[in-house]
Amino acid sequence: MYRVKEMSRIVEYTVPPEYSGKKLVAFLRGGVKISSRTLTALKKDPDGVKRNGEHIRTIDIIYEGDAITLKLPDEKSGISPADFSDLDIIFEDDDLLVINKSPYIAVHPTHNHQGDTLANKVAGYMLSKGKDPVFRAVGRLDKSTSGVVLCALNKHAAFRLSGNAQKTYLAIAEGKIEGTGTVDKPIFRPDPGKTLRAAGEEGERAVTNYEAVKTNGELTLLRVFPETGRTHQIRVHFSSIGHPLAGDEMYGGGRELIRRAALHCAVVSVPHPVTGETLVFKAELPEDMDLLVKSLNN
């Protein structure tokens, strides 16, 4: 839809016919889909928004073919950098960093994890490239969950990506599951002081679709397609139907075969936050889950 030119957080859009003769703000909000906060920041910067190289107000009229240049606001982060030598990068450009997250690493710093999270590693990586250590995970994975993590590298990218990622997980559940199904149960937090969640009539709506791939009667490999993104959603839902994930001790799974919840974000499909092009990212199973999947053939 738009011709895009990017360099050092400078993004250029060409006005399409449908916005010709309209105010710039209509194009920025409706076509580019700039958030209100980013738009406010752009207006405060004399070089924030330009048309054909000249300053333009958001109330000015634009025409087909005009080159609208946005200088995305600089951002700072308080996240301390850490060693990033083991960071598995799937994709990177000026707006998006996609990582294959290892299990056993937290995404964000918490009171239990300071300096050893994915955010810290990304901060170290960004600083090594002379960039601000900005980290905005678009949907987080649990510490024990492996797989694709999207990281927006600016506010505009974060706004555009939010709620637009389609994810496919691979999970290994205890027991025999066949065919396809949906778990539609609200999820709530019984104790505000604990991370534990539960499925019940109260709470926020949560929907998980799944299909069985293969089973040996004791374990089942599943493809899982969550419609919502509640905390611990997949783990809680399968536990609630009597099939906790292998290794998920918190929700009733045994740890004899794997030392973490057997859950992996395998595929993420998302429109690029600037170009709108559909991007598909994949992450192979880590060794622990791969070995468990292979055992289903025995």
LOFI-585974 format. One record per residue: residue in one letter; x, y, z of N, C-alpha, C in turn. Coordinates in steps of 0.2 Angstrom, whole numbers, plus 5000, padded with zeros to 4 digits. Layout:
aXYZXYZXYZ...
END
This chain:
m500449945000500050005000500450065000y501050065004501450125005502150105003r502550155000503250144998503550175005v504050135007504350145014505050155013k505350205016506050205016506250225023e506750175026506950185033507650195034m507850235038508550245040508650285047s508950255051509050285058508350305061r507850265061507250285064506850345060i507050355054506750395049506250355045v505650365044505150325040504850375035e504850355029504550395024503950355021y503350385021502750365017502550405011t502350375006502050405001501250415001v500950465001500250475002499850444996p499450394998499050354992498450404990p498150384985497550424982496950434987e496850384991496250394996496350445001y496950465002497050525007497250585004s497250594997497350654994496750704995g496950764997496550814999496250815006k496550775010496350765017496850795022k496750805028497250835033497750775034l498350795036498850755037498650705043v498350735048498250695054497750635052a497350645047496950585045497350525042f497850545038498350495036498750465041l498950505046499450475051499050435056r498450445057498050405062497650345058g497450365052497050305049497450265044g497950295041498350255036499050225039v499450275042500050245046499850215052k499350235055499050205062499550225067i499750285067500150315073499750325079s500050305085499650305091499650385093s499150395097499050465099499750495103r500050455107500650475111501250485106t501350445101501850455096501750515092l501050525090500950585087501050655091t500850655097501050705101501750725101a502150665102502950675102503150705096l502950685090503150705083502950775083k502450805085502150875084502650915089k502950895094503350935098504050945095d504250895090504950905087504850945081p505250995080505151035073505250995067d505750945068505850895062505450835063g504950835067504650765068504250745062v503850795059503450775053503650825047k503850795041503950835035503650815029r503450855025503150845018503650865013n503850815009504350835004504950875006g505150855012505750885015505650955019e504950975019504851035023504351025029h504451065034503951055040503251055038i502851015041502151025040501751015046r501151045047500751035052500250985051t500050955057499550895056498850915053i498750985053498051005051498151025043d498751025041498851045034498550985029i498351015023498050965018498650935014i498550865013499150825009498850805003y499250784998499050764991499350694989e499050664985499350604982500050614980g500550564982501250574980501650604984d501350644989501750684994502150634998a502850654999503250605004503250635011i502950595015502850615022503350575026t503850615029504350585033504250595041l504350545044504250545052504950525055k505050565060505650555064505450525070l505450465071505150435077505550455083p505250465089505550495095506050445098d506650475100507150435103506850415110e507150355112506850325118507450305122k507350305129507850285133507650225138s508050185140507850125144508250115150g507950095156508350085162508550015163i508549975158508749905158509449905157s509849865162510549855162510749805157p511249815153511449765148511749705151a511749655147512049585149512349555143d512749505145513049465139512549435135f512649445128512149425123512449375118s512949345120513249295115512849235114d512349215118511949165116511249185114l511249245112510549265109510449235102d509949205101509749175095509249215091i509549255086509149305083508849275076i508249285075507849255069507849305064f507749365066507549425061507749495065e507949535061508049605063508049655058d507749715060507749775056507749835060d507549895058507549955062506949955067d506449915066505849915070505649855074l505949795072505849735074506449685075l506449655081506949605083506549545085v506749485082506349425083506849375086i506749345091507249305095506949235096n507349185096507149115098507349115105k506849115109507049115117507149045119s507649035123507848975126507348965132p507248905134506848895141507348915147y506948925152507348945159507549015159i507349055154507549125155506949175155a506949215160506349265160506449315155v505849335153505849395147505949455150h505649475156505749545159506049535166p506349585168506649585175506049595180t506149555185505649555191506049555197h505749545203506149545209506549485210n506349435207506749375207507249365201h507249405196507649405191507949475189q508549495191508849555189509449545186g509549575180510149565176510249505172d509749455172509849395169509349375164t508949425162508349415158508449425150l507949405146508049415139508049495138a507749535142507749605141508449635142n508849605147509549625148509949605142k509849545140510249525134510149565128v509549585127509349625121509649695122a509649725128509949785130510749785128g511049735130511749725128511849725121y511449685117511549685110511449745107m510849785109510749845106511349895107l511549895113512149945115512749925110s512849865109513449845105513349875098k512749895096512649915089512649995089g512750025095512650095096511950125096k511550075098510850095099510550095106d510050135107509750135114509450065115p509550045122509349975124508649975125v508249985120507449985121507249915120f506849895124506549825124505749825125r505449805120504649805121504449735118a504349685122504149615120503449625118v503249605112502549605110502249535112g501949535118501649475121502249435124r502249415130502749385133502649305134l503249275134503249205136503449195143d503149135146503349115153504049105153k504349105159505049085159505249025156s504848975158504948905155504748895148t504448935145504248925138504748955133s504848915128505348925123505048955117g505448975112505148995105505149065104v504749085099504749155095504549205100v504949255101504749315104504849375100l504349425099504449485095504549535100c505049575098505249635101505249695097a504749745099504749805095505249855097l505549885092506149935094505950005094n505350025094505150095095504350095097k504150145099503450155101502950135096h503150165090502650155084502550085082a503150045082503149975081502749935086a502849955092502449925098501749935097f501549995095500850005095500549965089r500849965083500649925077500549855078l501049825082501149755083500649725088s500449765093500049745098499349715096g499249655098498649615096498549595089n499149595085499149575078499549515077a499849485082500249425081499849365081q499849325076499549255077500049205078k499949165084500449115086500149045086t500649005084500548935085501048905089y500848865095501248835099501248765098l501848725100501848655101501848645108a501448595111501348575118501348505118i501648475124501548405125501148395131a500548365131500148365136500148285139e499948275145499948215148499248185146g499248115145498648085143498548075135k497948045133497848035126497348085124i497448125119497048175116496948165109e496448165106496348155099495948205096g496048215089495648265085495748335087t495248375086495348445087494848465093g494948525096494548555101494648625103t494248645107494248715110494148715117v494548755121494448765128494248835129d493648855131493348915132493148925139k493648945143493548955150493949015153p493549065157493849125159494449105164i494949145164495549135169495549185174f495749175180495749225185496349205190r496449255194497049245199496749235206p496749175209496449165215496749205221d497449215221497849245226498249305222p498049365223498349425220499149425222g499349395227500049385229500449335225k500149295222500449235218500349235211t500749205207500749205200500249155197l500049105202499649055200498949075197r498749045192498049065189497649005189a496949015188496448955188495948965183a495648915180495048925176494448915180g493948955178493348955182492849005179e492249015182491749055179491949135180e492349145185492549215185493149235181g493349295181493949315177493849335170e494449335166494349365159494349305154r493949315149493749265144494449245141a494549175140495149145137494949095133v495149085127494949035122495649005119t495648945119496248905116495948845112n496248855105496048805101496648755100y496548695098497048645098496848585093e497448555091497348495087497848445089a497648385090498148335092498548315086v499248305086499648285081499848215081k500048185087500148115088500148105096t500048035097500048015104500247945105n500547935111500647865112500247835118g499747875119499247855125499347885131e500047895132500247925139500448005138l500648025132500748095131500548105124t500348175123500048195116500448255114l500648255108500948315105500348355102l500348425103499748465101500048525097r499648545092499748615090499148655093v499348715096498948755100498848825097f498248845096498148915093497748955098p498048995102497649035107497349095104e496749105105496349165103496449225107t496649215113496749265118497449255121g497649305125498349295128498449305135r498049265139498049275146498649245149t498849265155499449235158499349165160h499849125158499749045159499249015155q498949045150498249025147498348945145i498748935141498848865138498948815144r499348825148499548785154498848775158v498548825160497948825164497348785160h497248805154496748765150496848695150f497448675148497548595148497448565154s497748595159497648565166496848565168s496548615166495748615168495348555164i495648525159495248475156495648405157g496048405162496348345164496948325161h497248365157497848355153498348405154p498648405160499148455161499748445157l500148495155500748495151501248455155a501648405151502148375154502648425157g502948405163503448455166503148515170d502448525169502148585172501948575179e502448575184502248555191501748605194m501748665192501348715195500548695193y500448665188499748645186499648575185g500048535189499848465190500248415185g500748445181501148395177501748365180g501848305178502448275181503148295178r503648285182504348315180504748255178e504548195177504948135176505348145170l504948165165505248165158505548235155i505348285158505548355156505548395162r505948445163506048485169505748555168r505248565163504948625163504248605159a503848655159503148645155503348635148a503148585145503248565138502848615133l503148675132502748725128503248765124h503148775118503548805113503148845108c503348915108503048955103503448945096a503048905092503448875086503348925080v502848955079502649005073502349065075v502549125073502249185074502149215067s501549235065501349275059501149345061v501449395058501249465060501349515054p500949565053501149615048501649655051h502149675046502649725048502349785050p502649815056502349875059502349935054v502849935049502849995045502649975038t502849925035502649905028502049875027g501849835033501149795032501249735029e501849715027502049645024501949595029t501649545027501549485032502149445033l502449445039503049405040502849345045v503249295043503149225047503749205050f503849195056504449175060504349105063k504849065062504848995065505448985069a505248945075505848925079505748845080e506348815079506348745080506348725087l506048665088506048635095506748635099p506748655105507348645108507448575110e508048555112508248485113507748445118d507648475123507248435128506548415125m506148465122505548445119505648405113d506148415109506248375103506348295105l506748285110506848215113506148185115l505748225118505148195121504648185115v504648225110504248215104504448145101k505148135100505348075097505148015101s505148025107504947965111504247945110l503847985107503147965106503147915100n503647905096503647865091503847795093n504147785099504347725102503847685105
END
